[in-house]
């Protein structure tokens, strides 16, 4: 399966990213089939080859969540952004436990009344 994803380049604290398409199971810094542009997060500048991105998407290449959000932000593709940083399972389990305890307390108060 082909994947369009970011490939880190640059020095320490001066990171830049290349947008490349390659096999999903290959190493991230390995060989890519084609480079589709670049992104500099420090200056918030980028340059993408819109026609080639559309070509690879039509060929069945999947987008990584970060690339999807970046392309939606720049107006290259249509759609919604994807939540990249979801809450951890531990925090959601803890919240569910607290909600369950609150419901138990409410039931106890109802029974007392």
C-alpha distances in whole Angstrom, upper triangle without the diagonal:
4,7,10,13,16,17,21,24,27,30,31,32,31,27,25,21,19,17,14,10,8,6,6,8,10,13,14,17,15,15,13,12,15,17,17,20,22,24,27,27,31,32,30,29,26,25,22,21,21,20,17,16,16,15,12,12,13,10,8,7,8,11,12,16,18,16,17,20,21,20,22,25,25,25,22,20,22,22,23,22,20,22,21,24,25,28,28,28,32,33,32,34,37,37,37,40,42,42,42,45,47,47,49,51,51,52,55,56,57,58,61,62
4,7,10,13,14,18,21,24,28,29,29,28,24,22,18,16,13,10,7,5,5,6,9,10,13,12,15,13,12,10,9,11,13,14,17,18,20,24,24,28,29,27,25,22,21,18,17,17,17,14,12,14,12,9,9,11,9,7,5,6,9,11,14,16,14,14,18,18,17,19,22,22,22,19,18,20,20,21,20,19,21,20,23,24,28,28,29,32,33,33,35,37,38,38,41,43,42,43,46,47,47,50,52,52,53,56,57,58,59,62,63
4,6,10,12,15,18,22,25,26,26,25,21,19,15,13,10,8,6,6,6,5,9,10,12,10,13,13,12,10,10,11,12,12,14,16,17,20,21,25,26,23,22,19,19,16,16,16,16,14,11,13,13,9,9,12,11,9,5,5,6,7,11,12,10,11,15,15,14,17,19,19,20,17,16,18,18,19,17,16,18,16,20,21,25,25,27,30,31,30,32,35,35,35,38,40,40,41,44,45,45,47,50,50,51,54,55,55,57,60,61
4,7,10,13,16,19,23,24,24,22,19,16,12,10,7,6,4,7,9,8,12,12,13,11,13,13,13,10,10,10,9,9,11,12,13,17,18,21,22,20,19,16,15,12,13,13,14,11,9,11,12,8,9,12,12,10,7,6,5,6,10,10,7,9,12,12,11,14,16,16,16,14,13,16,16,17,16,15,17,16,19,21,25,26,27,31,31,31,33,35,35,36,39,40,40,42,45,45,46,48,50,50,52,54,55,56,58,60,61
4,7,10,13,16,19,20,20,19,15,13,9,8,6,6,7,8,10,9,12,12,11,8,11,12,12,10,12,11,10,10,11,11,11,14,15,19,20,17,17,14,14,13,14,15,16,14,11,14,15,12,12,16,15,14,10,9,6,6,9,8,6,9,11,11,11,14,15,16,17,15,15,17,17,18,15,14,16,14,17,19,23,23,26,28,29,29,31,33,33,34,37,39,39,41,43,44,44,47,49,49,51,53,54,55,57,59,60
4,6,9,13,16,17,17,15,12,9,6,6,5,6,9,11,13,12,14,13,12,8,10,12,13,11,13,12,10,10,10,8,9,11,12,15,17,15,14,12,13,12,14,15,18,15,13,16,18,15,15,19,19,17,14,12,10,8,10,8,7,11,12,10,12,15,15,15,17,16,16,19,19,19,16,16,17,14,17,20,23,24,26,29,29,29,32,34,34,35,38,39,39,41,44,44,45,48,49,50,52,54,55,56,58,60,61
4,6,10,13,14,15,14,10,8,5,5,6,7,10,11,13,13,14,12,10,6,6,9,11,10,13,12,10,11,11,9,10,12,13,16,17,16,16,14,14,14,16,18,20,17,15,19,20,17,18,21,21,20,16,15,13,11,14,12,11,14,16,14,15,19,19,18,21,19,20,23,23,23,20,19,20,17,19,22,25,25,28,30,31,32,34,36,36,38,40,41,42,44,46,47,48,50,51,52,54,56,57,58,60,62,63
4,7,10,11,12,10,7,6,5,7,9,10,13,14,16,16,17,15,12,9,8,11,13,13,16,15,13,14,12,10,10,10,11,13,15,15,15,14,15,16,18,20,23,20,19,22,23,20,21,25,24,23,20,19,16,14,16,13,13,17,17,15,17,20,20,19,22,21,22,25,25,25,21,21,21,18,19,22,25,25,28,30,30,32,34,35,36,38,40,41,42,44,46,46,48,50,51,52,54,56,57,58,60,62,63
4,7,9,11,9,6,5,5,7,11,12,15,16,19,19,20,17,14,11,9,12,14,14,17,16,13,14,12,10,10,10,12,13,15,15,15,14,15,16,18,21,24,21,20,24,24,22,24,27,26,26,22,22,19,17,19,16,16,19,20,17,19,22,21,21,24,23,24,27,28,27,24,24,24,21,22,26,28,29,32,33,34,35,38,39,39,41,43,44,45,47,49,50,51,53,55,56,58,59,60,62,64,65,66
4,7,8,6,5,6,8,10,14,15,19,20,22,22,23,21,18,15,12,16,17,17,20,19,16,17,15,12,11,10,12,12,14,15,15,15,16,18,21,24,26,24,23,27,28,26,27,30,30,30,26,25,23,21,22,19,18,22,22,19,21,25,23,22,26,25,27,30,30,30,27,26,26,23,24,28,30,31,34,35,35,37,39,40,41,43,45,45,47,49,50,51,53,55,56,57,59,61,62,63,65,67,68
4,6,5,6,8,11,14,17,19,22,23,25,25,25,23,20,17,15,18,20,21,24,22,20,21,19,15,14,12,13,13,15,17,17,18,20,22,24,27,30,28,27,30,31,29,30,34,33,33,29,28,25,23,24,21,21,25,24,22,24,27,26,25,29,28,30,33,33,32,29,28,28,25,25,29,31,31,34,35,35,37,39,40,41,43,45,45,47,49,50,51,53,55,56,57,59,61,62,63,65,66,68
4,5,7,10,13,16,19,21,24,25,27,26,26,24,20,18,16,20,22,23,26,25,22,23,21,17,16,14,13,12,16,17,18,19,22,24,27,29,32,30,28,32,33,31,32,35,35,34,30,29,26,23,24,21,22,25,24,22,25,28,26,26,30,29,31,33,33,32,28,28,27,24,23,27,28,29,32,32,32,35,37,37,38,41,42,43,44,47,48,48,50,52,53,54,57,58,59,61,63,64,65
4,6,10,13,16,19,21,25,26,28,27,27,26,22,19,18,22,24,24,27,26,23,23,21,17,15,12,11,9,13,15,16,18,21,23,26,28,31,30,28,32,33,31,32,35,35,34,30,29,26,23,23,20,21,24,23,20,24,26,24,24,28,28,29,32,32,30,27,26,25,22,22,25,27,27,31,31,31,33,36,36,36,39,41,41,42,45,46,46,49,51,51,52,55,56,57,59,61,62,63
4,7,10,13,17,19,23,24,27,26,27,25,22,19,17,21,22,22,25,23,20,21,18,14,12,9,9,8,10,13,13,15,17,20,23,25,29,27,26,29,31,29,30,33,33,33,29,28,24,22,23,19,19,23,22,19,22,24,22,22,26,25,28,30,30,29,26,26,25,23,23,27,29,29,33,34,33,35,38,38,39,41,43,43,44,47,48,49,51,53,53,54,57,58,59,61,63,64,65
4,7,10,13,16,19,21,23,22,24,22,19,15,14,18,19,19,22,20,17,18,15,11,9,7,8,8,11,12,12,13,15,17,20,23,26,24,22,26,27,25,26,30,30,29,25,24,21,19,19,16,16,19,19,16,19,22,20,20,23,23,25,27,27,26,23,23,23,20,20,24,26,27,30,32,31,33,36,36,37,39,41,41,43,45,46,47,49,51,52,53,55,57,57,59,61,62,63
4,7,10,13,17,18,21,21,22,20,18,14,13,16,17,17,19,17,14,14,11,7,6,5,7,8,10,10,10,10,12,14,17,19,22,20,19,23,24,22,23,27,27,26,23,22,19,17,18,14,14,17,17,14,16,19,18,17,20,20,22,24,25,25,22,22,22,19,21,24,27,28,31,33,33,34,37,38,38,40,42,43,43,46,48,48,50,52,53,54,56,58,58,60,62,63,64
4,7,9,13,15,18,17,19,17,15,12,11,14,15,13,16,14,11,11,9,6,5,6,8,11,12,11,11,9,11,12,14,17,19,17,16,19,21,19,20,23,23,22,19,18,15,14,15,12,11,14,14,12,14,17,16,15,18,17,19,22,23,22,19,19,20,17,19,23,26,27,30,32,32,33,35,37,37,39,41,42,42,45,47,47,48,51,52,53,55,57,58,59,61,62,63
4,6,10,12,15,16,18,16,14,11,10,12,12,10,13,10,7,8,6,4,6,9,11,14,15,14,12,10,10,10,12,14,17,14,13,17,18,16,17,20,20,20,16,16,14,13,15,13,11,14,15,12,13,17,17,15,18,16,18,21,22,22,20,20,22,19,21,25,28,29,32,34,34,35,37,39,39,41,43,44,44,47,49,49,50,53,54,55,57,59,60,61,63,65,65
4,7,10,13,14,16,15,14,11,11,13,12,10,11,9,6,5,5,5,7,11,13,16,17,15,13,10,9,8,10,12,14,11,10,13,14,12,13,17,17,16,13,13,10,11,13,11,8,11,13,10,11,14,15,14,16,13,15,18,19,20,18,18,20,18,20,23,27,28,31,33,33,33,36,38,38,39,42,43,43,45,48,48,49,51,53,53,55,57,58,59,61,63,64
4,7,10,11,14,12,12,10,10,10,9,6,7,6,4,6,7,9,11,14,16,20,20,18,17,14,13,10,11,13,14,11,10,13,13,10,12,15,15,14,11,12,10,11,14,13,10,13,15,13,13,17,18,17,18,15,16,20,21,21,20,19,21,19,22,25,28,29,31,34,34,35,37,39,39,40,43,44,44,46,49,49,50,53,54,55,56,59,60,60,63,65,65
4,7,9,12,11,12,10,11,11,9,6,6,6,6,7,10,12,15,18,20,23,24,21,20,17,15,13,12,13,14,10,9,12,11,8,10,13,11,11,8,9,9,10,14,14,11,13,16,15,14,17,19,18,19,16,16,19,20,21,20,19,22,20,23,25,29,29,31,34,35,34,37,39,39,40,43,44,44,46,49,49,50,52,54,55,56,58,60,60,62,64,65
4,6,9,7,9,9,10,9,7,5,5,7,9,11,14,15,17,21,22,25,26,24,23,20,19,16,16,17,17,13,12,15,14,10,12,15,12,12,9,10,11,12,16,16,14,16,19,18,17,21,23,22,23,19,19,22,23,24,22,21,23,21,24,26,29,29,31,34,35,35,37,39,40,40,43,45,45,46,49,50,50,52,54,55,56,59,60,60,62,65,66
4,6,5,8,9,11,10,9,8,8,11,13,15,17,19,20,23,25,28,29,27,26,23,22,20,19,20,20,16,15,17,16,12,14,16,13,12,9,10,12,12,16,17,15,17,20,20,20,22,25,24,25,22,21,24,24,25,23,22,23,21,24,25,28,28,29,32,34,33,35,38,39,39,41,43,43,45,47,49,49,51,53,54,55,57,59,59,61,63,64
4,6,8,8,12,11,11,10,11,14,15,16,18,19,20,23,23,27,28,26,26,23,23,20,20,21,21,18,16,18,17,14,14,17,14,12,9,9,10,10,13,15,14,15,18,19,19,21,23,24,24,22,21,23,22,23,21,19,20,18,20,22,25,25,26,29,30,30,31,34,35,35,37,40,40,41,44,45,45,47,49,50,51,53,55,56,57,59,61
4,7,9,12,10,11,12,13,16,17,19,21,22,23,25,26,29,31,29,29,26,26,24,24,25,25,22,20,22,21,17,18,20,18,15,13,13,14,13,16,18,17,19,22,22,22,25,27,27,28,26,24,27,26,26,24,22,23,20,22,23,26,25,26,29,31,30,32,34,35,36,38,40,41,41,44,46,46,48,50,51,52,54,56,56,58,60,62
4,6,8,7,8,9,11,14,15,17,19,20,21,24,25,27,29,28,27,25,24,22,23,24,24,21,19,22,21,17,19,21,18,17,14,14,15,14,18,18,17,20,22,22,23,25,27,27,28,26,25,28,27,27,25,23,24,21,24,25,28,27,28,31,33,33,34,37,38,38,40,43,43,44,47,48,49,50,53,54,55,57,59,59,61,63,64
4,5,5,8,9,13,15,15,18,19,19,20,22,22,25,27,26,26,23,24,22,23,25,25,22,21,23,23,19,21,23,21,20,16,16,16,14,18,17,17,20,22,22,23,25,27,27,28,26,26,29,28,28,26,23,24,21,22,24,27,26,28,30,32,32,34,36,37,38,40,42,43,44,46,48,48,50,52,53,54,56,58,59,61,63,64
4,5,8,9,12,13,13,15,16,15,16,18,19,21,23,22,22,20,20,19,20,22,23,20,18,21,21,18,19,22,20,19,15,15,14,12,15,14,14,17,19,18,19,22,23,23,25,23,23,26,26,25,23,21,21,18,20,22,25,25,27,29,30,31,33,35,36,37,39,41,41,43,45,46,47,49,51,52,53,55,57,58,59,61,63
4,7,8,12,13,12,15,15,15,16,17,19,21,23,22,22,20,20,19,20,23,24,21,19,23,23,19,21,24,22,21,18,18,17,15,18,17,16,19,21,20,21,24,25,24,27,24,25,28,28,28,25,24,24,21,23,25,28,28,30,32,33,34,36,38,39,40,42,44,44,46,48,49,50,52,54,55,57,58,60,61,63,65,66
4,6,10,12,12,15,17,17,18,20,22,24,26,25,24,22,22,20,21,23,24,20,19,23,22,19,21,23,21,20,17,18,17,16,20,19,18,21,23,22,23,26,27,26,28,26,26,29,29,30,27,26,27,23,25,28,31,30,32,34,35,36,38,40,41,42,44,46,47,48,50,52,53,54,56,57,59,61,62,63,65,67,68
4,7,9,10,14,15,16,19,21,23,25,27,26,24,22,21,19,19,21,21,18,18,21,19,16,19,21,19,19,16,17,17,17,21,20,18,21,24,22,22,26,27,26,27,25,25,28,29,30,28,27,28,25,27,30,33,33,34,37,38,39,40,43,43,44,47,48,49,50,53,54,55,57,59,60,61,63,64,65,67,69,70
4,6,7,10,12,14,17,19,21,24,25,24,22,19,18,16,15,18,18,14,14,17,16,13,15,18,16,16,13,14,14,15,18,18,16,18,21,19,19,23,24,23,24,21,22,25,26,27,25,24,26,23,26,28,32,32,34,36,37,38,40,42,42,43,46,47,48,49,52,53,53,56,58,58,60,62,63,64,66,68,69
4,7,10,13,15,18,21,24,27,27,25,23,20,18,16,14,16,16,12,12,15,13,10,14,15,13,14,11,14,15,16,20,19,17,19,22,20,19,23,24,23,24,20,21,24,25,27,26,25,27,25,28,30,34,34,36,39,40,40,42,44,44,45,48,49,50,51,54,55,55,57,59,60,61,64,65,65,67,70,70
4,6,9,12,15,19,21,24,24,23,20,17,15,12,11,13,13,9,10,13,12,10,13,15,13,15,12,14,14,16,19,18,15,17,20,18,17,21,22,20,21,18,19,22,24,25,24,24,27,25,28,30,34,34,36,39,40,40,42,44,45,45,48,50,50,51,54,55,55,58,60,60,61,64,65,65,67,70,70
4,6,8,12,15,18,20,20,19,17,13,11,9,9,12,12,9,10,13,13,11,14,16,15,16,13,15,14,15,18,16,13,16,18,16,15,19,19,17,19,16,17,21,23,24,23,23,25,23,26,29,32,33,36,38,38,39,41,43,43,44,47,48,48,50,53,53,54,57,58,59,60,63,64,64,66,69,69
4,7,10,14,17,20,19,17,15,11,9,6,5,8,9,7,7,10,11,10,12,15,14,15,13,14,12,14,16,15,11,14,16,13,12,15,16,14,15,12,14,18,20,21,20,21,23,22,25,28,31,33,35,38,38,38,41,42,42,43,46,47,47,49,52,52,53,55,57,57,59,61,62,63,65,67,68
4,7,11,13,16,15,14,11,8,5,4,6,9,11,10,9,13,14,13,15,18,18,19,16,16,14,15,17,15,11,14,15,12,11,15,15,13,15,12,15,18,20,21,20,21,23,21,24,27,31,32,35,38,37,37,40,42,42,43,46,47,47,49,51,52,53,55,57,57,59,61,62,62,65,67,67
4,7,10,13,12,11,9,6,6,6,9,12,15,13,12,16,17,16,17,21,21,21,18,18,15,15,16,13,11,14,15,11,12,15,14,12,15,14,16,20,21,22,19,20,22,20,22,26,29,31,34,36,35,36,39,40,40,42,44,45,45,48,50,50,51,54,55,55,57,60,60,61,64,65,66
4,6,9,9,7,6,4,7,8,12,14,17,16,14,18,20,18,19,22,23,23,19,19,15,15,15,12,10,13,13,9,11,14,12,11,14,14,16,19,20,20,17,18,20,18,20,23,27,28,31,33,33,33,37,38,37,39,42,42,43,45,47,47,49,51,52,53,55,57,57,58,61,62,63
4,6,6,6,5,6,9,12,15,17,21,20,18,21,23,22,23,26,27,26,23,22,19,17,17,14,13,16,15,11,14,16,14,13,17,17,19,22,23,22,19,20,21,19,20,24,27,28,32,34,33,34,37,38,37,40,42,42,43,46,47,47,49,51,52,53,55,57,57,59,61,63,63
4,6,5,7,8,12,14,18,19,23,22,20,23,25,24,24,27,28,27,24,22,19,17,16,12,13,15,13,11,14,16,13,13,17,17,19,21,22,21,18,18,18,16,18,21,24,26,29,31,29,31,34,34,34,36,39,39,39,42,44,44,46,48,49,49,52,54,54,55,58,59,60
4,6,8,11,14,17,21,22,26,25,23,26,29,27,27,31,32,31,28,26,22,21,20,16,17,19,17,14,17,19,16,16,20,21,23,25,25,24,21,22,21,20,20,24,26,28,31,32,31,33,36,36,36,38,41,40,41,44,45,45,47,50,50,51,53,55,55,57,59,60,61
4,5,9,12,15,19,21,24,24,22,25,28,27,27,31,32,31,28,27,23,22,21,17,17,20,17,14,17,18,15,15,18,19,22,24,25,24,21,23,23,21,22,26,28,30,34,35,34,35,39,39,38,41,43,43,43,46,48,47,49,52,52,53,55,57,57,59,61,62,63
4,7,10,13,17,18,22,22,20,22,25,24,24,27,29,28,25,24,20,19,18,14,14,16,14,11,13,15,11,11,15,16,18,20,21,20,18,19,20,19,20,24,26,28,32,33,32,33,36,37,36,38,41,41,41,44,46,45,47,50,50,50,53,55,55,56,59,60,61
4,7,10,14,15,19,19,18,20,23,22,23,26,27,27,24,23,20,19,19,15,14,16,15,11,13,15,12,10,14,14,17,20,21,21,19,21,22,21,23,26,29,31,34,36,35,36,39,40,39,41,44,44,44,47,49,48,50,53,53,54,56,58,58,59,62,63,64
4,7,10,12,15,15,14,17,19,19,19,22,24,24,21,20,17,17,17,14,12,14,13,10,10,13,11,9,12,12,15,18,19,20,18,20,21,20,22,26,29,31,34,36,35,36,39,40,39,41,44,44,44,47,49,49,50,53,54,54,56,59,59,60,62,64,64
4,7,9,12,12,12,15,17,17,18,20,21,22,19,20,17,18,18,16,13,15,15,11,11,14,13,10,12,11,14,17,20,21,19,21,23,22,25,28,31,33,36,39,38,38,41,43,42,44,47,47,47,50,52,51,53,55,57,57,59,61,62,62,65,67,67
4,6,9,9,8,11,13,13,14,16,18,19,16,16,14,15,17,15,11,13,14,10,9,12,12,9,11,8,12,15,17,19,18,20,22,21,24,27,31,33,35,38,37,37,40,42,41,43,46,46,46,49,51,51,52,55,56,56,58,60,61,61,64,66,66
4,6,6,6,9,10,11,12,14,16,17,15,16,15,17,18,17,13,14,16,13,11,14,15,12,12,9,12,16,18,20,20,22,24,24,27,30,33,35,38,40,40,40,43,45,44,45,48,49,48,51,53,53,54,57,58,58,60,63,63,64,66,68,68
4,6,5,6,9,10,11,12,14,16,14,15,14,16,18,17,13,13,15,13,9,12,13,10,10,6,9,12,15,18,18,20,23,23,26,29,32,34,37,40,39,39,42,44,43,44,47,48,47,49,52,52,52,55,57,56,58,61,61,62,64,66,66
4,5,5,6,9,10,11,12,15,14,16,15,18,20,19,16,16,18,16,13,15,17,14,13,9,11,14,17,20,21,22,26,26,29,31,35,37,39,42,42,41,44,46,45,46,49,50,49,51,54,54,54,57,59,59,60,63,64,64,66,69,69
4,5,5,6,9,10,10,13,11,14,13,16,19,18,14,15,18,16,13,16,18,15,15,11,12,16,18,21,21,22,25,25,28,30,34,36,38,41,41,40,43,45,44,45,48,49,49,51,54,54,54,57,59,59,60,63,64,64,66,68,69
4,5,5,6,9,10,11,9,11,10,13,15,15,11,11,14,12,10,12,15,13,12,8,9,13,15,17,17,18,21,21,24,27,30,32,34,37,37,36,39,41,41,41,45,46,45,47,50,50,50,53,55,55,56,59,60,60,62,65,65
4,6,5,6,9,10,10,11,11,15,16,17,13,12,15,14,11,13,16,14,12,9,8,11,14,17,17,19,22,22,26,28,32,33,35,38,38,37,40,42,41,42,45,46,45,47,50,50,50,53,55,55,56,59,60,60,62,64,65
4,6,5,6,9,9,12,13,16,19,19,16,15,18,17,14,16,19,17,16,12,12,15,17,20,21,22,25,25,28,30,34,35,37,40,40,39,42,45,44,44,47,49,48,50,53,53,53,56,58,57,59,61,62,62,65,67,67
4,5,5,7,6,9,10,13,16,17,13,13,17,16,14,16,19,18,17,13,12,15,17,19,19,20,23,22,26,28,31,32,34,37,38,37,39,42,41,42,45,46,46,47,50,51,51,53,55,55,56,59,60,60,63,65,66
4,5,5,5,7,8,12,14,15,12,11,15,15,12,14,17,16,15,12,10,12,14,16,17,17,20,20,24,25,29,30,32,35,35,34,37,39,39,39,42,44,43,44,47,48,48,50,52,52,53,56,57,57,59,62,62
4,5,7,10,12,15,17,19,16,15,18,18,15,17,20,19,17,14,12,14,15,18,19,20,23,24,27,28,32,33,35,38,38,37,39,42,41,41,45,46,45,47,50,50,50,52,55,54,55,58,59,59,61,64,64
4,6,9,12,16,18,20,17,16,20,20,17,19,22,21,20,17,15,17,18,21,22,22,25,24,28,29,33,34,35,38,39,38,40,43,42,42,45,47,46,47,51,51,51,53,56,56,56,59,61,60,62,65,66
4,6,10,13,16,18,15,14,18,19,17,18,21,21,20,17,15,16,17,19,19,19,22,22,25,26,30,30,31,35,35,34,36,39,39,38,42,43,43,44,47,48,47,50,52,52,53,56,57,57,59,62,62
4,7,10,13,15,12,12,16,16,14,16,19,19,18,15,14,16,16,18,18,17,20,19,23,24,27,28,29,33,33,32,35,37,37,37,40,42,41,43,46,46,46,49,51,51,52,55,56,56,58,61,61
4,7,9,12,10,9,13,14,13,14,17,18,17,15,13,15,14,15,15,13,16,15,19,20,24,24,26,29,30,29,31,34,33,33,37,38,38,39,42,43,43,45,47,48,49,51,53,53,55,57,58
4,6,8,6,6,9,10,10,11,14,15,15,13,11,13,12,13,12,11,14,13,16,18,21,23,24,28,28,27,30,32,32,32,35,37,36,38,41,41,42,44,46,46,48,50,51,52,54,56,57
4,6,5,6,9,10,11,12,14,15,16,15,13,15,14,13,11,10,11,10,13,15,18,19,21,25,25,24,27,29,29,30,33,34,34,36,38,39,40,42,44,44,46,48,49,50,52,54,55
4,6,5,6,9,10,11,12,14,15,15,13,14,12,11,8,6,8,6,10,12,16,17,19,22,22,21,24,27,26,27,30,31,31,33,35,36,36,39,41,41,43,45,46,46,49,51,52
4,5,5,6,9,10,11,12,14,14,13,15,13,12,9,8,9,7,10,13,16,18,21,23,23,23,26,28,27,29,32,32,32,35,37,37,38,41,42,43,44,47,48,48,51,52,53
4,5,5,6,8,10,11,12,11,11,13,13,12,10,10,12,10,14,16,20,22,24,27,27,26,29,31,31,32,35,36,36,38,40,41,41,44,46,46,47,50,51,51,54,56,56
4,5,5,6,9,10,11,10,8,10,9,9,7,7,10,10,14,16,20,22,24,27,26,25,29,31,30,31,34,35,34,36,39,39,40,42,44,44,46,48,49,49,52,54,54
4,6,5,6,9,10,10,9,10,9,8,5,6,9,9,12,14,18,21,23,26,25,24,28,29,28,29,33,33,33,35,38,37,38,41,42,42,44,47,47,48,50,52,53
4,6,5,6,9,9,9,11,11,11,9,10,12,12,15,17,21,23,26,29,27,27,31,32,31,33,36,36,36,38,41,41,42,44,46,46,48,50,51,51,54,56,56
4,5,5,6,5,6,8,10,10,9,11,14,14,17,20,24,26,28,31,30,30,33,35,34,35,38,39,38,40,43,43,43,46,48,47,49,52,53,53,55,57,58
4,5,5,6,5,6,7,7,7,10,13,14,17,19,22,25,28,30,29,28,32,33,32,33,36,37,36,38,41,40,41,44,45,45,47,50,50,50,53,55,55
4,6,8,9,9,10,9,8,11,13,14,17,19,23,25,28,31,29,29,32,34,32,33,37,37,36,39,41,41,41,45,46,45,47,50,50,50,53,55,55
4,6,8,10,12,12,12,15,17,17,20,23,26,29,32,34,33,32,36,37,36,37,40,41,40,43,45,44,45,48,49,49,51,54,54,54,57,59,59
4,6,7,9,11,12,15,18,19,22,24,27,30,33,35,34,33,37,38,37,38,41,41,40,43,46,45,45,49,50,49,51,54,54,54,57,59,59
4,7,10,12,13,15,18,19,22,25,28,31,33,36,35,34,37,39,38,39,42,43,42,44,47,46,47,50,51,51,53,56,56,56,59,61,61
4,7,9,11,13,17,18,21,23,26,29,31,34,33,32,35,37,36,36,40,41,39,42,45,44,44,48,49,48,50,53,53,53,56,58,58
4,7,9,12,16,18,21,22,26,28,30,33,32,31,34,36,34,35,38,39,37,40,43,42,42,45,47,46,48,51,51,51,53,56,55
4,7,9,13,15,18,19,22,25,27,30,29,27,30,32,31,31,35,35,34,36,39,38,38,42,43,42,44,47,47,47,50,52,52
4,6,10,12,15,16,19,22,24,27,25,24,27,29,27,28,31,32,30,33,36,35,35,38,40,39,41,44,44,44,47,49,49
4,7,9,12,13,16,19,21,24,23,22,25,27,25,26,30,30,29,32,34,34,34,38,39,38,40,43,44,44,46,48,49
4,6,9,10,13,16,18,21,20,19,22,24,23,24,27,28,27,29,32,32,32,35,37,37,38,41,42,42,44,47,47
4,6,6,10,13,15,18,16,16,19,21,19,21,24,24,24,26,29,29,30,32,34,34,36,38,39,40,42,44,44
4,6,10,12,14,17,16,16,19,21,20,22,25,25,26,28,30,30,31,34,35,36,38,40,41,42,44,46,47
4,7,9,12,14,13,13,17,18,18,19,22,23,23,25,27,28,29,32,33,33,35,37,38,39,42,43,44
4,6,9,12,10,10,13,15,14,16,19,20,20,22,24,25,26,28,30,30,32,34,35,36,38,40,41
4,7,8,7,7,10,11,11,13,15,16,17,19,21,21,23,25,26,27,29,31,32,33,35,37,38
4,5,6,7,9,10,11,13,15,16,17,19,20,22,23,25,26,28,29,31,32,34,35,37,39
4,6,5,6,9,10,10,12,14,15,16,18,20,21,23,24,26,27,29,30,32,33,35,37
4,6,5,6,9,10,11,12,14,15,17,18,20,21,23,25,26,27,29,31,32,33,35
4,5,5,6,9,10,11,12,14,15,17,19,20,21,23,25,26,27,29,31,32,34
4,5,5,6,9,10,11,12,14,15,17,18,20,21,23,25,26,27,29,31,32
4,5,5,6,9,10,10,12,14,15,17,18,20,21,23,25,26,27,29,31
4,5,5,6,9,10,11,12,14,15,17,19,20,21,23,25,26,27,29
4,5,5,6,9,10,11,12,14,15,17,19,20,21,23,25,26,27
4,5,5,6,9,10,11,12,14,15,17,19,20,21,23,25,26
4,5,5,6,9,10,11,12,14,15,17,19,20,21,23,25
4,5,5,6,9,10,11,12,14,15,17,19,20,21,23
4,5,5,6,9,10,11,13,14,16,17,19,20,22
4,5,5,6,9,10,11,13,14,15,17,19,20
4,5,5,6,9,10,11,13,14,15,17,19
4,5,5,6,9,10,11,12,14,16,17
4,5,5,6,9,10,11,12,14,16
4,5,5,6,9,10,11,13,15
4,5,5,6,9,10,11,13
4,5,5,6,9,10,11
4,5,5,6,9,10
4,5,5,6,9
4,5,5,6
4,5,5
4,5
4
